[in-house]
Amino acid sequence: MTRKLQLSIISLICLVTFILALGCAPPPAGRRGALRSRNKPLAPEPKFTGPKKRVAVIEFENKTDYGRGKLGTAAADMMVTALVKSGAFEVIERNQLKNVLAEQGLGMSGTITSASAAKAARLLGVQVIVVGSITEFGSKQEDIAISGFSFGSKKTQAVVDCRLIDTASAKILMAETASSSASQGRLGLVDKKGRNVVNVGSDKYDSALVGKVLRGAINQLVGKIRRNLANIPWRGEILKVAGGTIIIKGGTDVGIKPGDLFEVIGQGEVLVDSSGNEIVLPGSKKGEIQAVNVFENAAKAIKKAGLGFEKGDTIVIKPKPEAKPSEPAATPQ
């Protein structure tokens, strides 16, 4: 190593030390950190009214060359965390779904079909499956060389696709895309020909960068999921029928309350097409039941109308009628 290069490296180290020392001071109000997000503020979320819908997340498919074997798992984990934190969903453990899929000879990848994923999720009482893929993840580097130093910024962008699958019908309820980006400064040394000799930074898998960029897109998608599912009623099932007592799946854990009314729908016929995919025909309405005693993960209900209720029948919560606005008081004559 030449003495000139040694001096340049020492100068670079001193400059980096100085920059890091500045970074230790409290940033001015409104100033971003080293990773600067360029994402638009999220739209306000609709107010959640229970019960919580039971959802499962399939491992996202990574269609890019970045982070092979890591990016898809990271995106799915972020989606689970964001769904739970939203307070609007009951999210099952991914290992539970993984075990069921393995029993059916399927993997946790986003490449599995809607029908096969729905079939597996029904066994866990899941209402909706979240399937996704990372379609873009890349960086654009811009550098400026000044007096032997290179100063630059690396902008990284991710594009994530997401689908919601109804486990009862295997229909796609939502197909949305979200993008997110973040910028990160870079510093290095260049030779006389302008080639980088020493870089502060790395092009290898960067978990902090992945977290910043991916999480922005995932948070956008969770907002879209909430808005799309807001008008779809909660669905559960009957666990037991004994005389006039009916036990249903779901209790305080999902937000069921005494007095909630449910429509009971019989089990539809299951057909199999030429590809081996199951097609579940809609069942017929049997009547209505009402929750009277609610426990942690189950509730006791009574019949309000109808007959022939059986274990395995589907229950769909009935929306409560909106309170009519009170009439204004009459003005005295």
N, C-alpha and C positions, 0 to 999 in steps of 0.2 A: 504494500500500500504506500503510495507516494505521500510526501509530507503535506502537499497541497490538499490532497483528499482527506488526510487526517485532520488538518485544520478546519476543513469544511464540515466534517462530521462533528468535530467539537463545537463549532459554531451552531450547527443544527441542534445539537443536544442542549446547548445553552438557551437557544431560542424556544425549544420545546418546553424546557424547565420554566422559562419565564411565562409562557402561555398557560402552562398548568398552574403556576402560582396565581395568575390572574383568575383562573377558573375556580380557585378555592374561595374567592370572595363572593359574598351574596350577589346574585345577578340582579340587575336593575329590574324594576317592575315591568312585567310583560315580556321579558327577554327569555328566549328558548334556550335549552341546553345544547349540547354538542350535536344531538340528533334533532333536527328541526322538522316538525310535521307541517305539511302543506295541505292538510285536509280541511274541508269545509265543516263548520259546526253541524252536529247532528240535529235532525228535526225533532221537535218535542214528541215524546212517546205517548200513545193513548193510555188513559188511566186504566189500570188493571182491575178487573172484577173477576173473582174466582168462579168456578174451581180452576186449579192449575191443570193445563193439559200435559199429559205424560209424553215426553219426547225422547228420542234416542239419536245419537250422532254417529254416523259412519265415518271412518277415517277418510280424510280428504285425499283425492288423487292429485299428485304433483305432476303436472304436464310440462314442467320446465326442467332445465338442466341444473338448476341451483338446488343445493341441499337435498340431494337424493337420499331417501330413507329417513329424512328428518322433517322436511317442510310440511308434508301432509299430516303427520302426527301432531306437529306443533299447531297447525291450523285447527284441527279437530279439538285439541285440548283447550285452545283459546275459545272456541265456539261453546264448549261445555261450560267453561267458567263464566262467559258472558251471559249465557241463557240462565244459569243459576242465579247470578247476581241481579238479573232483571226482575226476579221475584214473580214472574208470570208463568213459569213452567216447572214441572217435576221432571228432572233429567235422570235417567237411569245410568248406572255405572257402565262404562264402555266395555268392561270385562264381561258383564252379564250378556250383552249383545254378542260380544266376540265368541263366547262359549256356545251360544245358540247357533250362530252362523257356522261355527266349526262343526257342530253336530250334523249340519245339513250340507257339509262339504263346501262351504263358501268362506271367503275371506272378509276382512274388514275394509277392503278397498272400495273407493267410490265407483269402481267399474262394475259392480254387481248390478243386476237389473232391478227396476222398481218392484216388479212382482216378487222376486226372491227375497228382497229386503223386507217388503211388507209382510210376507209370510212368516219370516223369522221374528219380526217385531211383534206380531199379533200374539205370539206365544208368551210375550212378556207384558201384555196389556198396554202396549205403546200405541198411542193414537197417531202420532206423526213422526216421520223419520227425516232427519236433516242429512242431505247428501251434498257434497261439494267438491270442487276442484280448483287448484291454483293454475290458472291459464297463462299468467305472465308474472315473472319475478326477475327483474334485471336492473342494472345500474348504468348510468351515463356519467362519465368522468370528464370534467373540464379543468384543465391545468393552465397556469400562467407561470413562465419562468422569468425570474428577476434576480440578477447577480448571483447565479449559481444555485438559487433556491427555486423550488416549484411550489406554488400555492394553488390549491384546487378545491373543488367541491364535488362530492359524489352524490348524485340524486338517485335514489332507489325507489322503484315503483312496483306495486303488486296489484294484480287483478284476480279477484276470486269470484267464481260462479257458485251459486247455491240453489238447491231445489228442495222443496218440501213434498213428501210423499204421504198420502193418506193410506194408512195400513188396511183400512176396511175395503177400499176399492183399488188400491195401487195407482190411483190417479195422482198426477202432479198438481199440487195445489198452488205452488209458487215457483217461478224461475226468475232469479234476480242476479245481477252482477254488481260488484262494488270494487272500487279502486282506491288505493291509498299510496302516499309517497312521503319520503323523508329525505332530508339532506344532511350530509356529514362532511365536515372539512377535512382536507388532507394536506400534508406537508412533506417535502422531500428535497433531495439534492439532485442536480442535473449536471451532466458534463458539458464540454464545449459544443457538442453536437445536439444538445437539448434532450439527451436521453436520461431517464431517471436512473440514478445510481443508488440512492437510499430513499426509501419511503417510510413515513410514519403512518401506519395503517396496514390493512391486509385485505386481500380479495377472497380469503377463505370464508368458510361458514361463520357468520357473525350472529350469535344468538340475540344480542341486544338490538341489532339492526332488524333482524327478522321479527322480533317482538314488537318493535315500534311500527314497522310498516304493515305487517299482517294484522295486528290488533286493530289498526284503524279501519281496515276493510271489514273485519269480522264484526266490529261494533256497528258499522253501518248496516250489515246484513241482519243483525239481531233486531235492529229497529224495524227493518222491513218485514221480518218474520212476525214480530208482534202486531204490526198493522194488518198483515194478511190474515192472521189467525184470530184477530179480535172478534170477528163476526161469525166464526165457526164454533158451534156449541160444544161444550165438554162432553166426552163420551166415556162410559165405563161399562161395567157388566155386573150381573147378578151372580153372587157367590153361592147362595143357599136359599132354598125356599122350604119353610117348615110351618105348615098350617097357615095362619094369617101373618106370619113374620117373614120378612124378606131381608136378607143381608146383602148389601152391595159393596163393591170394592171402591175404596176411597173414603177418607174421613177428613179430620182436621188437617191432615198432611197436605191435602190438595185444596182445602177451602170449602168443603161441603158444610152446610149449616142446617139445623133443624128447620123444617118447613119447606126446604127445596123440593120442587116437583120434577119428576123425571118421566119421560115417555119411554115405554118398554117396547122393544122391537125384537121379534123372534129371530132365531138364527137362520140366515139365508142358505140356500143350497150352494155347495161348493162344486164347481165344475173344473175340469182340467183340459186345457187346449192341446193341440198337437205338439207344442213345444215343451209341454210339461208344466206350464205355468198355471197356477190356480186362479180361477175367476169366481169370486164370491158374489152371488146374486143378493139383491136387497131382501131383507126379511120383512114380514108384515107386522103392522102395529098391533100390539096386544092390549094395551091399556096404559094406565098411569099409576105411579106410586109416589109416596111422599116420605122424605126422611124425617124421623122422629127423635132418634137418639144417635148422636154422632160420636164415634171413637177416633183413635189416632189414625188408623188406616182402613177403617170400615165404618159402615153406618147401618142402623136398623131402620127399615122402612115399612110402611103399611100400604095396602091397596087402596087406591082412590077410585079406580074404574078398570073394568076388563077382567080377564081371567086367563088361566093357562100359563102363568109365569113359571119359568124353568131356570135352573142353573145354566149359565152361559149366555142368557139373553142379554142383548145390548140395552143400555140405558142412556138416554140423551137428556141432558138438563133442559128444562123449559125456561125461557127468559121470563123474568118477573115483569109484570105490566108496569109501565112507567106511571108514576104518580101524576095525576092531572093537576095542572096549576090551579090554585085556589081562586075563586071568583073575587074580583075587587068588591069591596064593601060599597053598598049603595049610598049615593050621596043624599043626605036629608033634603027634602023639599022645603 
